Amino acid sequence: MTLTVAGRTDAGVHATGQVAHLDLPPGAPPPEQLAHRLARLLPADLRVPAVAQVPDTFDARFSALRRHYRYRVCDAPWGVDPLRRYDTLSYHRRLDAAAMNAASALLLGEHDFAAFCRRREGASTVRALQRLEWTRDEGHLLIAHVAADAFCHSMVRSLVGALLAVGEHRCLPDWPAGLLRTTARSSGVTVAPAHGLTLIGVDYPDDEGLAARAHQTRAQRGFTG
């Protein structure tokens, strides 16, 4: 059996909203029993909270309309809460959220994000970035809310790395958007650590639109079959 996931995250990235599909053989347990059975087999850091039967046209990867990510950064001078150290980046300087949001707004829309991606042979780096917004919570916690139709390898972490440079005033707010004019990965962008990033959700069309969305995505990404 082949497992297909909605988002192939970098090593060390978390996922609370991952979606996957597979074709089960005849005689497999019904969906309502699978979550319980999987909980007995999977390691403690991996859980399947829900299992459902879907139409044959559903593809966890290609039918997706958009993916939602969250990146957590703590800029408290005393460091990150020990209970959140595995999903929150501890940053060494106070960050200017207003400057980071100004820079983020300039990156929205469909662009070639080659400067922020680790290119894969034959793969497009054009993506439609639909949301990139920072909020400050609890005084020292900044959260990046990111959504796009899809993401390139290391794209979110690279965007965060560039925006952190803006947040500590090492770069001007228009610097990240200026990199969109380049067609190769930028050596000036630092990739943010993986552990601060979490895939929190994936959106899909209704059942009638699944096949059309999968066909459209394959065509855009250069896949056949």
C-alpha positions as CSV (number, residue, x, y, z in Angstrom):
1,M,0.0,0.0,0.0
2,T,1.2,3.5,-0.9
3,L,0.6,6.4,1.5
4,T,0.2,9.8,-0.1
5,V,0.4,12.9,2.2
6,A,-0.8,16.4,1.6
7,G,2.5,18.0,2.6
8,R,6.0,16.6,2.6
9,T,7.5,18.6,5.4
10,D,11.2,19.1,6.1
11,A,12.8,16.9,8.7
12,G,12.1,18.3,12.1
13,V,8.9,20.1,11.1
14,H,5.7,19.3,13.0
15,A,2.3,18.6,11.7
16,T,-1.0,18.8,13.6
17,G,-3.1,19.0,10.4
18,Q,-1.5,16.5,8.0
19,V,-3.8,14.6,5.6
20,A,-3.0,11.3,3.9
21,H,-4.8,8.8,1.8
22,L,-4.2,5.1,0.8
23,D,-6.2,2.4,-0.8
24,L,-7.1,-0.4,1.6
25,P,-7.5,-4.0,0.5
26,P,-10.8,-5.9,0.7
27,G,-11.5,-7.1,4.3
28,A,-9.7,-4.2,5.9
29,P,-11.2,-2.9,9.2
30,P,-13.9,-0.2,8.8
31,P,-12.7,3.5,9.2
32,E,-14.3,3.8,12.7
33,Q,-12.0,1.1,14.0
34,L,-8.8,2.1,12.3
35,A,-7.9,5.2,14.5
36,H,-8.0,3.0,17.6
37,R,-6.0,0.2,16.1
38,L,-3.4,2.6,14.7
39,A,-2.9,4.2,18.1
40,R,-1.7,0.8,19.4
41,L,0.8,0.5,16.6
42,L,2.2,3.9,16.1
43,P,5.0,5.6,18.2
44,A,4.0,8.0,21.0
45,D,4.8,11.1,18.9
46,L,2.5,10.1,16.0
47,R,-1.3,9.9,16.2
48,V,-4.1,9.5,13.7
49,P,-7.1,11.4,15.2
50,A,-9.6,10.6,12.5
51,V,-10.1,8.1,9.6
52,A,-12.8,8.5,6.9
53,Q,-13.7,6.9,3.6
54,V,-13.3,9.3,0.7
55,P,-14.2,9.3,-3.0
56,D,-11.9,7.5,-5.5
57,T,-11.1,11.0,-6.9
58,F,-9.6,12.2,-3.7
59,D,-5.8,12.8,-3.7
60,A,-4.4,14.1,-0.4
61,R,-1.6,15.9,-2.3
62,F,-3.0,17.0,-5.7
63,S,-6.6,17.7,-4.6
64,A,-5.5,20.3,-2.0
65,L,-6.5,23.9,-2.5
66,R,-4.1,25.3,0.1
67,R,-1.9,24.4,3.0
68,H,-1.7,26.3,6.3
69,Y,1.4,26.6,8.4
70,R,2.3,28.3,11.6
71,Y,5.8,29.4,12.8
72,R,6.3,30.3,16.4
73,V,9.1,32.6,17.6
74,C,9.8,33.7,21.2
75,D,11.9,36.8,21.6
76,A,11.9,36.9,25.4
77,P,15.3,37.8,26.8
78,W,15.1,34.8,29.2
79,G,14.3,32.4,26.4
80,V,11.4,30.1,25.4
81,D,9.0,28.4,27.8
82,P,10.6,25.0,28.5
83,L,7.2,23.3,27.7
84,R,7.2,24.8,24.2
85,R,10.9,24.4,23.4
86,Y,10.2,21.7,20.8
87,D,7.8,23.8,18.7
88,T,9.0,27.4,19.3
89,L,12.2,29.1,18.2
90,S,14.0,31.1,20.9
91,Y,15.3,34.3,19.3
92,H,18.1,36.3,20.7
93,R,16.8,39.8,19.9
94,R,13.6,41.7,20.2
95,L,11.7,41.7,16.9
96,D,9.7,44.4,15.2
97,A,6.5,42.8,14.2
98,A,5.3,45.8,12.3
99,A,8.3,45.8,10.0
100,M,7.9,42.1,9.5
101,N,4.3,42.5,8.5
102,A,5.2,45.3,6.1
103,A,7.7,43.0,4.4
104,S,5.3,40.1,4.4
105,A,2.6,42.1,2.6
106,L,5.0,42.6,-0.3
107,L,5.4,38.9,-0.8
108,L,1.8,38.0,-1.2
109,G,0.5,36.8,-4.6
110,E,1.8,34.5,-7.3
111,H,5.5,34.8,-7.8
112,D,8.6,32.7,-8.6
113,F,9.9,32.0,-5.1
114,A,13.2,30.5,-6.4
115,A,15.2,32.7,-4.1
116,F,13.5,31.0,-1.1
117,C,13.5,27.4,-2.3
118,R,15.8,24.5,-2.6
119,R,15.2,23.7,-6.2
120,R,14.3,20.1,-7.3
121,E,15.1,19.1,-10.8
122,G,12.2,19.7,-13.1
123,A,10.0,21.2,-10.4
124,S,8.4,24.7,-10.6
125,T,9.1,27.3,-8.0
126,V,6.1,29.4,-8.8
127,R,3.6,29.5,-6.0
128,A,0.6,31.6,-4.9
129,L,1.2,32.9,-1.4
130,Q,-2.2,33.7,0.0
131,R,-1.4,34.6,3.6
132,L,1.8,35.7,5.4
133,E,1.0,37.6,8.6
134,W,2.7,38.0,12.0
135,T,0.8,38.3,15.3
136,R,2.3,39.0,18.7
137,D,0.8,37.1,21.6
138,E,1.7,36.9,25.3
139,G,4.1,39.8,24.9
140,H,7.1,37.8,23.7
141,L,5.5,35.3,21.3
142,L,5.4,36.0,17.6
143,I,3.4,33.7,15.3
144,A,3.6,33.6,11.5
145,H,0.4,32.5,9.8
146,V,1.2,31.2,6.3
147,A,-1.0,29.8,3.6
148,A,-0.4,29.0,-0.1
149,D,-1.7,26.6,-2.8
150,A,1.6,24.7,-2.2
151,F,5.1,25.3,-1.0
152,C,8.5,24.5,-2.4
153,H,11.2,22.7,-0.4
154,S,12.2,24.9,2.6
155,M,10.1,27.8,1.3
156,V,8.3,28.7,4.6
157,R,11.5,28.4,6.6
158,S,13.4,30.6,4.2
159,L,10.6,33.2,4.2
160,V,10.7,33.2,8.0
161,G,14.5,33.5,8.0
162,A,14.3,36.6,5.7
163,L,11.6,38.2,7.8
164,L,13.5,37.6,11.0
165,A,16.3,39.7,9.5
166,V,13.8,42.4,8.8
167,G,12.4,42.1,12.3
168,E,15.8,42.8,13.9
169,H,16.4,45.7,11.4
170,R,19.3,44.0,9.7
171,C,17.4,44.4,6.4
172,L,14.8,46.8,5.1
173,P,11.2,45.7,4.7
174,D,11.4,45.7,0.9
175,W,14.5,43.4,0.8
176,P,12.7,40.0,0.8
177,A,10.3,41.1,-2.0
178,G,13.3,42.3,-4.0
179,L,14.6,38.8,-4.0
180,L,11.6,37.7,-6.1
181,R,13.4,39.1,-9.1
182,T,16.1,36.5,-8.9
183,T,15.8,33.0,-10.5
184,A,18.2,31.2,-8.1
185,R,18.3,30.5,-4.4
186,S,19.6,33.5,-2.5
187,S,22.7,32.9,-0.4
188,G,21.6,35.9,1.7
189,V,18.6,34.1,3.1
190,T,19.1,32.1,6.3
191,V,16.7,29.1,6.6
192,A,14.9,29.3,10.0
193,P,15.2,26.2,12.2
194,A,12.7,23.4,11.5
195,H,11.3,22.9,14.9
196,G,9.4,26.2,15.0
197,L,7.2,25.2,12.0
198,T,4.0,23.3,12.1
199,L,1.6,22.2,9.3
200,I,-1.8,23.0,10.9
201,G,-4.3,22.4,8.1
202,V,-5.1,21.5,4.5
203,D,-8.1,22.8,2.5
204,Y,-10.0,20.7,-0.1
205,P,-12.8,21.4,-2.5
206,D,-16.1,19.6,-2.1
207,D,-16.4,16.0,-3.5
208,E,-17.5,17.2,-6.9
209,G,-14.4,19.4,-7.4
210,L,-11.8,16.9,-6.3
211,A,-10.9,15.4,-9.7
212,A,-10.8,18.7,-11.4
213,R,-8.5,20.2,-8.7
214,A,-6.1,17.2,-8.9
215,H,-5.9,17.5,-12.7
216,Q,-5.3,21.3,-12.5
217,T,-2.6,20.9,-9.9
218,R,-0.8,18.1,-11.8
219,A,-0.8,20.3,-14.9
220,Q,0.6,23.3,-13.0
221,R,3.3,21.3,-11.4
222,G,4.3,19.4,-14.6
223,F,3.1,16.0,-13.4
224,T,1.4,13.5,-15.7
225,G,-0.8,10.5,-15.0
